[in-house]
Amino acid sequence: MNIGDFDSPVSQQYALQFVPNFKVYDAAGQLKAEGREATNWVRAELQQRQTLEQMGLEKQ
């Protein structure tokens, strides 16, 4: 789901209007970020991934 895109098919299917408590955990299960910080973290990760894909590289 595109965070903040509440017109997306998934958002429409589940009638999402907001994400009440958003948290990001790492592979070890440790809390990485929550709230607005988590949203910003995910956006930055997605942007970095898109940039690497455009360059023909993959994130390790």
C-alpha positions in Angstrom: 0.0 0.0 0.0 1.2 3.5 -0.8 1.3 5.2 2.6 -0.9 8.2 2.5 -2.6 7.2 -0.8 -6.1 6.5 0.5 -7.5 6.3 -3.0 -5.4 3.1 -3.7 -7.3 -0.1 -4.4 -6.3 -1.6 -1.0 -7.3 1.5 0.8 -10.7 1.5 -1.0 -11.2 -2.2 -0.4 -10.8 -1.9 3.3 -12.2 1.7 3.6 -8.9 3.0 5.1 -8.8 6.6 5.9 -5.8 6.7 8.2 -3.2 4.4 9.8 -3.8 4.7 13.5 -0.6 3.4 14.9 2.2 2.7 12.4 5.4 1.0 13.6 8.4 -0.4 11.7 10.4 -3.4 13.1 13.7 -4.7 11.8 14.3 -8.4 10.9 15.3 -9.1 14.6 12.0 -7.8 15.8 13.4 -4.6 17.3 11.3 -1.4 16.9 13.0 0.8 14.3 10.5 3.7 14.2 6.9 4.6 15.0 4.4 7.3 14.1 5.4 10.0 11.7 9.1 8.9 12.0 8.1 5.4 10.8 6.1 6.9 7.8 9.1 9.1 6.9 11.5 6.1 7.2 9.4 3.9 4.9 9.1 6.7 2.3 12.8 7.2 2.3 13.4 3.5 2.0 11.0 3.3 -1.0 12.6 6.3 -2.6 16.0 4.8 -2.2 14.9 1.5 -3.6 13.3 3.2 -6.6 16.4 5.2 -7.3 18.6 2.0 -7.2 16.2 0.2 -9.5 16.3 3.1 -12.0 20.1 2.8 -11.9 19.9 -1.0 -12.5 21.1 -1.8 -9.0 19.5 -3.7 -6.1 19.5 -2.9 -2.5 21.2 -5.6 -0.5 
